[in-house]
Amino acid sequence: MSSPLQTVNVLRLAADLVTETRHGSPTMLQRRFNQGRGLFLGYQAAHALLDDLQAAGIVDTPAVHAHRIHRVLMDRAAAAAALDARPDRIQAWTTLYECRSCYRVSPWTHLGAEPDEFWCPDCEDTVPLAACPVITSA
Protein backbone atom coordinates (compact mmCIF):
# COMPACT_ATOMS: atom_id res chain seq x y z
CA MET A 1 0.00 0.00 0.00
CA SER A 2 2.44 2.55 -1.19
CA SER A 3 1.91 6.15 -0.10
CA PRO A 4 3.11 9.21 -2.04
CA LEU A 5 6.76 10.18 -1.66
CA GLN A 6 7.29 12.41 1.36
CA THR A 7 10.27 14.47 2.42
CA VAL A 8 10.85 13.75 6.09
CA ASN A 9 13.76 12.64 8.19
CA VAL A 10 12.52 9.79 10.33
CA LEU A 11 15.28 9.99 12.94
CA ARG A 12 14.62 13.69 13.56
CA LEU A 13 10.90 12.99 13.69
CA ALA A 14 11.46 10.21 16.23
CA ALA A 15 13.56 12.58 18.35
CA ASP A 16 10.76 15.16 18.20
CA LEU A 17 8.19 12.57 19.25
CA VAL A 18 10.15 11.28 22.25
CA THR A 19 11.04 14.77 23.47
CA GLU A 20 7.44 15.95 23.02
CA THR A 21 5.86 12.99 24.82
CA ARG A 22 8.79 12.42 27.24
CA HIS A 23 8.28 8.71 26.51
CA GLY A 24 10.62 6.57 24.43
CA SER A 25 9.33 3.16 23.46
CA PRO A 26 9.09 1.24 20.18
CA THR A 27 5.32 0.88 20.49
CA MET A 28 4.84 4.63 21.03
CA LEU A 29 6.90 5.37 17.93
CA GLN A 30 4.96 2.80 15.91
CA ARG A 31 1.63 4.23 17.04
CA ARG A 32 2.59 7.86 16.36
CA PHE A 33 4.13 7.12 12.95
CA ASN A 34 1.22 4.94 11.87
CA GLN A 35 -1.51 7.30 13.08
CA GLY A 36 -0.29 10.73 12.18
CA ARG A 37 2.04 10.20 9.25
CA GLY A 38 0.75 7.17 7.35
CA LEU A 39 4.07 5.33 7.69
CA PHE A 40 3.61 1.70 8.70
CA LEU A 41 6.70 1.50 10.89
CA GLY A 42 7.44 -1.99 12.20
CA TYR A 43 8.60 -2.81 15.73
CA GLN A 44 12.16 -3.61 14.65
CA ALA A 45 12.54 -0.31 12.78
CA ALA A 46 11.13 1.58 15.80
CA HIS A 47 13.56 -0.26 18.06
CA ALA A 48 16.45 0.64 15.71
CA LEU A 49 15.39 4.30 15.82
CA LEU A 50 15.56 4.22 19.61
CA ASP A 51 18.99 2.59 19.44
CA ASP A 52 20.21 5.53 17.33
CA LEU A 53 18.57 8.03 19.71
CA GLN A 54 20.30 6.26 22.59
CA ALA A 55 23.66 6.42 20.79
CA ALA A 56 23.14 10.18 20.38
CA GLY A 57 22.41 10.51 24.12
CA ILE A 58 18.79 11.60 23.64
CA VAL A 59 17.33 8.61 25.49
CA ASP A 60 18.79 6.38 28.18
CA THR A 61 19.27 2.62 28.16
CA PRO A 62 15.95 1.01 29.10
CA ALA A 63 15.75 -0.68 32.49
CA VAL A 64 15.38 -4.46 32.29
CA HIS A 65 11.97 -4.36 33.92
CA ALA A 66 10.77 -1.36 31.90
CA HIS A 67 9.61 -3.24 28.77
CA ARG A 68 11.90 -1.29 26.42
CA ILE A 69 10.83 2.12 27.72
CA HIS A 70 13.69 4.59 27.42
CA ARG A 71 13.95 7.57 29.75
CA VAL A 72 14.19 10.79 27.72
CA LEU A 73 17.31 12.78 28.67
CA MET A 74 17.07 15.89 26.47
CA ASP A 75 14.62 18.55 25.39
CA ARG A 76 13.82 19.13 21.72
CA ALA A 77 16.56 21.72 21.10
CA ALA A 78 19.29 19.65 22.74
CA ALA A 79 18.11 16.56 20.84
CA ALA A 80 18.32 18.44 17.52
CA ALA A 81 21.87 19.54 18.36
CA ALA A 82 22.84 15.97 19.32
CA LEU A 83 21.55 14.69 15.97
CA ASP A 84 23.36 17.45 14.08
CA ALA A 85 26.58 16.08 15.57
CA ARG A 86 25.82 12.66 14.00
CA PRO A 87 25.14 13.28 10.29
CA ASP A 88 25.97 9.65 9.43
CA ARG A 89 23.00 8.35 11.42
CA ILE A 90 20.66 11.03 10.07
CA GLN A 91 21.59 10.04 6.52
CA ALA A 92 20.89 6.37 7.27
CA TRP A 93 17.24 7.22 8.06
CA THR A 94 16.69 9.64 5.17
CA THR A 95 15.37 7.11 2.64
CA LEU A 96 12.86 4.47 3.66
CA TYR A 97 11.58 1.62 1.54
CA GLU A 98 8.28 -0.21 1.80
CA CYS A 99 8.59 -4.00 2.02
CA ARG A 100 6.57 -5.69 -0.72
CA SER A 101 5.74 -8.59 1.62
CA CYS A 102 4.50 -6.91 4.83
CA TYR A 103 4.18 -3.23 3.73
CA ARG A 104 6.21 -1.96 6.69
CA VAL A 105 8.82 0.72 6.09
CA SER A 106 12.46 0.72 7.13
CA PRO A 107 15.83 1.93 5.86
CA TRP A 108 17.74 -0.15 3.34
CA THR A 109 19.61 -3.00 5.01
CA HIS A 110 21.97 -5.17 2.97
CA LEU A 111 22.27 -8.69 4.32
CA GLY A 112 21.93 -10.71 1.12
CA ALA A 113 24.51 -11.72 -1.43
CA GLU A 114 23.34 -9.05 -3.88
CA PRO A 115 23.91 -5.33 -3.14
CA ASP A 116 20.52 -4.45 -4.64
CA GLU A 117 18.44 -6.56 -2.26
CA PHE A 118 16.25 -5.16 0.52
CA TRP A 119 16.04 -7.12 3.75
CA CYS A 120 12.99 -6.33 5.88
CA PRO A 121 13.77 -6.45 9.62
CA ASP A 122 10.12 -7.16 10.44
CA CYS A 123 9.14 -10.06 8.18
CA GLU A 124 12.78 -11.00 7.38
CA ASP A 125 12.00 -11.29 3.68
CA THR A 126 14.61 -10.39 1.09
CA VAL A 127 13.29 -8.74 -2.05
CA PRO A 128 14.90 -6.81 -4.93
CA LEU A 129 15.41 -3.19 -3.90
CA ALA A 130 13.96 -2.01 -7.21
CA ALA A 131 10.63 -3.67 -6.31
CA CYS A 132 10.30 -1.68 -3.07
CA PRO A 133 8.66 1.75 -3.32
CA VAL A 134 10.63 4.63 -1.82
CA ILE A 135 8.45 6.13 0.92
CA THR A 136 10.61 9.00 2.18
CA SER A 137 13.55 10.71 0.62
CA ALA A 138 15.47 13.88 1.29
HELIX and SHEET records of a PDB file:
HELIX    1   1 VAL A   10  THR A   21  1                                  12    
HELIX    2   2 PRO A   26  GLY A   36  1                                  11    
HELIX    3   3 TYR A   43  ALA A   55  1                                  13    
HELIX    4   4 VAL A   64  ALA A   66  5                                   3    
HELIX    5   5 ARG A   76  ASP A   84  1                                   9    
HELIX    6   6 PRO A   87  ALA A   92  1                                   6    
HELIX    7   7 LEU A  129  ALA A  131  5                                   3    
SHEET    1   A 3 VAL A 105  PRO A 107  0                                        
SHEET    2   A 3 LEU A  96  GLU A  98 -1                                        
SHEET    3   A 3 VAL A 134  THR A 136 -1                                        
SHEET    1   B 2 GLU A 117  TRP A 119  0                                        
SHEET    2   B 2 THR A 126  PRO A 128 -1                                        
END                                                                             
